[in-house]
Amino acid sequence: MTDLAPLLRVDHLGIDLHPRRQEPRTLVHDASFALAPGEALGLVGESGSGKSLTSRAIIRLLPRDARPRGTVAFDGQDVHALHGDRLTRYLGHDAAMIFQNPRAHINPVRSLGDFLTEPLVCHHGLSRAEARERLVPLLAEIGIPDGPRRLAQYPHQLSGGLLQRMMIAFALVTGPRLLLADEPTTALDVTTQRDVMAILDEQRHERHLALLFVTHDLALATAVCDRIAVMYAGTIVEQRPAAALHSGRRHPYTAGLLAARPGLGAPGARLPVIPGRPAAAHETPEGCPFAPRCAFAEDRCRAERPPLRPDGDGGVACHRADELAGDLDRTKEEA
C-alpha cells in the first residue's frame, strides 16, 4: 500500500440477488480493500468467485435485481448514494471500465469514431470534430497509428487486439482517476496480452491512475500489480504485496493457486490441483467457504467464518494461518 490516502475504499461489500418469485441468493459475501492513486490491485480467483461483480458494483453496473451491502467510497463519497450531477461526473469522468469482450460492448453498426467521441460530446460538450482531434494523439499513445483512418472503421474491421486498445482509449479519453479492468486480456493471444498489459501499466504510471485489475491469471496479476487480493466464493481470503505473495502466502487457497500454476517442472510431471470444485457464495456453508476443499480444515473452520484480519504486510481470513506456515511450505516443495 502506498502512503497516499485511498481513492477507493471498499468495506464489507456484499451483493445479494433478489430474483422475482425466487429465494434471494448471495453472490458476494464480504469484499474489503482500498486503492490509492497510482496503485494497481489485482483481484484474483477462480471463475464464479465474484470478482467481476465486485468491480461492477464499484461502477454501479449491477443487474437490476442485485442489491449491494456494505460501502463503496470514492474520494470519501458513498458511490451508491450518488445522484444527479455528482453521479454523472463519477460515471462519465472519474471512473472508467475496460470489459473482457470489446465486441460485446461496442455497437457493431456505428463507426469507432462515433463510439469513442460520445463521452467527450455528451459529458464535456465538445463537438465531434474537436473530440476526434483529441482522440488521435491518444490512439497513437496506446499504439494505434493512423488514427483518422481507424476512427472511420467499424468494429468488424479490427482484430481483437486493436479493438481492445480502442476500449482502452474509450476508458482513458475522459481522464479518469480510477480504472477498472475486468479480465481485459482473456480473449487475446499471449503476445497481444503482453502488449495490452504493457499499455495499461504505462498509462497507469503516466496518469497516476488507481487500477483494479480483475483476472484469473495469478502470474499476470503478480507481474503488473502492486498488491494482490485473492477471492474465493464471494469472499476475499487473503491480501498481500505482489512481490511477497509467493513466499508469504498464508491461506491454503492461495497456496493451492500458486502450486497449480504451470511451470518449468520435469517433463510429464502431473500438475497439482485443488480438490473439489469452485463454489459460489450462495453454496458455501456457515463456516470458512474454503473448508470443504481444504486439507487443513478442522471443526472450527466448518462452524465459524473467519474474518479478514491484519497479518504482517497484508491480511488473511484463516483460523489456522499462524500454525499452517510449515505445512504450506511443504505443500509448495512437493508441488
N, C-alpha and C positions, 0 to 999 in steps of 0.2 A: 504494500500500500504506500502511496506517495504521502508527502507531508501536507499536500493541499487538502482543503475541505472537500468532502464528497459532493459531486454534482448530482449524482443519482444515488438514492438510498432506498433499498427495498427491505422492508421489515415484515417478516412473518406473512409473506404473501401466500394466500390460498385462493384456489379457484374451484367453485362448485358449479356443476351443470344441472340446470333445472328444466329438463325436457317436459313437454306437456304430457300429462297422463302417465308419467313415469316417475319412479323414485329418483330423488337427487343423487348425483354421483360426484365424488371429489376427484378432480383431475390434477390439481396441485395442492399438496398438503402444507408445506412450510418451506418457503424460499426467502433467505435473508442474505443480502450482500450490499456493498457500497462500491461506487465507482467514481474516481476523481478525474478531473480534466487531464487529458494526455495519457490516461491509463487504459490498458486493454485487459479485460477479464474474459477468460474462456469458460463457457458454461458447457460442460461435457457430461455425456451419459448415453445409455442405450436408447434405441427408438422407443417412444412411448413414455419416457421419463418425465415429460412436462417441460422440456427446455424451450420449445417453440412457443408454447402457451405462455410461459413466463415472459418471454420477450414481447409477445403480442399484448400482454396486459400492460406493459410499460408504455406502449404507444396506443393503447385503447382500441385494439383491433380484435377484441374477444368476440366470440359468437354471441348473438342476441340473448340466448338463454343461459349464458355463463355469468356468474356473479363472483366478483373478486372480494377477498377479505384481506385484512392487513393494510399496509400502507406502501404506496409507491410515491416517493417525493423527488421532484426535480427542482434543483436550486431552492430547496426549502418549501416548495409548494406541493400539496397533495394533487397528483395528476388526475385522480378520479373525481376530484372536486372542482376541477377547472371547467369554466364555461365561457361562452361569449368570445370576446376578442382575445382573452388570455388563452383559451383553448385553441383558437385559430392560430395564434402565434406559436404555441407549443408544437402543434401538428404540422404547421406549414413552414416553420423556420427552425425551432430549437432542436427537434428530434427528427431523425430520418431512419428508414429501414431498407435494407437490401434483402430481397427474398431469395429462396432457394432456386426457384424456377422462373427466370425472367420472362419466358414465353407465356406463362400463365398470368402475368401481371402487366403486360403491355398489350394494348388494343391492336390486333393484327391489321385492322383496316385504316389505321392512322399512321402517318409518317412519323419517324422517330423525332423529327424536329417539332412536330405538334406535341408529342408526348413530353419531351424534355423542356420545352418552353412554358408549359402550362403552369408550374409553380411560380415562375417569375412573373407571368402575366396576371395570375389570379391573386397572388399574395404580395407582390412587390410593385404592381402597377406598371410594369414595363410593357412596351409594345412588342409584337412578335419579332420585329427586326432587331430591336435593342437586346432582346433575350438571346437571339441567335448570335449576336456579336459577343455576348458574354460567354456563351457556351463553347464557341470554337477554341479559345485558349484552354479551357478546362478539358475538353476532349483530347487535345494534344498532350496535356499534362498527364493524363492517365493512359497514354499510349494509343490514341485513336487519331491518326493523321488524316488529312483531307476532310476536315470537319464539315464544311458546307455540303460536300457530296454525301457524306454519311447521314446528315440530318434530313436529306431528301429521300433517303431509302426507307423501306418498310421492314418490320421485324424478320420476315421470312428470308430476307436477302442477306442477313448477317449470320455468322457462325455463333455457336453457343458462347464462346469466349468473348467475342466482340459485343454480343448482346448483354452479357453480364457486366462488361465495362460501361455500357450505356446505362445500366441500372445504377452503377456506382456514381456516374455523372449525375443522374437524376437525384440521387440521395445527397450529393455534395453541393448542388448548384445553389441552394438557398443558404449555404453557410451554417449548417447545424453545429451544435455543440455536443450532441450525443448521437452516435451512430450504432444502430443495431444491425448485425449481420447474421441472418438466420441460415446457416449452412450454405453459404454463397458459392461453394466450390464442389458440391456433391455431384452435380451432373456434368462436370468438366473432366477432361483428361489430366493426367498428372502434370504435364508441362504447363498447361493453361492454369491449373490450380496454383502452381507456384507463381505465375505471373500475376494473377488476381490478388493473391495474398500479399505479394510484394507491393502492389499498388495500395492496398488498404493500409499496410503498415507504414508506407511512406506518407500517405495522406494523413494518417493519424498523428504522426510526429510533426509534420509541417503545420497542420491546422490545430494542433493541441486538442484533438478530439478525445472524448471518452468513448471507448469502443467495447461493446458487448458482443463477443464472437460465439455464436451458438454452433456446436459441432458434435459429431460422434467420434471424430478423429482426434484422439488424445495426443498423438505425436505432433500433429499440425498445430493444435492449440498450445502445446508447450513451446513450440518453436516461435510463435508470434505474439504470445500474450505474457503479461507481467505476472498475472495470478490465474489460478485455475479453481473453479468451483465444480465439484463433482456432484451430479444429481442422480438420484435413484428413486423411482416410484413417486415422483412428485415432491421429493424432499432433498434438500442439499445436505449431503452427508459428510462432506469434507471441503475445506478451502485451504489453499497452500500457495506460496510463491511458486511460479512455474519452474524455476531453477532448482527448487528444493523438493519438488513433488516426488521424484523417483526414489530418492534416498530418505525422504522424510515422511512419506505417506503413512497414515496411521489407521485408516479404515480398511477392513477386509475387502470391501467392494473396490476401492481404489487400487489395492494391491492386485486384485484379480484382473482389473482392466489393464494394468501395466504389464502383468505377466502374459496376457493374451495377445499382446501386440506382436505382429510378425517381425522377426529379427533375422540375424545372420547366424542362426544356430546350425547344428550339424545337419547335413542333408538327410531328409527323411524323418527328422525329429517331429514328434507329434506336438501340435500347438496346444498349450494349456487352455482350458475353457472354464468358465464359471458354471457350475452345475445348475440345472433347473432352467426356467425361462424367465425373462423380464416380466415384472408385474406392474400394472397400472396402479395409480394411487388409490383408487376405489377398491382394489383387490387385496390390499395389504392388511395384515392382522393388526391387533391392538398394539403390539409391541414394536420392535425395530422392523422397518419394512424389508430389510435385507435378511432378517433372521431365517426364513425358510430356505435360503440358498447359502447360508453362512456355515462353514465348517466349525466355527468357534462359538456358535450361539449357545447360550445357557437359558435357564428358566427365566431369569430376569429379563433377558433380551426379548423373549417371547411375550412377556407380560407388560413391559414398560417401555414406551417410546423414548429413546434418548434425545435430549436437546442438542443443538449445535453449540458446543461450549468452546471458549477460547483455549487454544492449545499451541503454545510456543509462538511461532510466526504465522499461525493460521487458526483453524478451528476444525473440530471433528465431532460427529454425532455417533459415538460408540461407547457403550458402558465399559467395555474391556480394553479400550485403547491403550491404557497405561501398561497393562500386563501382556499385551499381544505383540509387542515390538519384536521380540526374538522369534516368535513363530512366523510373523510376516516376513522377516529376513530369510528364514529357512525356506519359506514358500518361494521367494524370489530366486534363491540359489538353485532350488530344484527345477524351477522353470527355465 
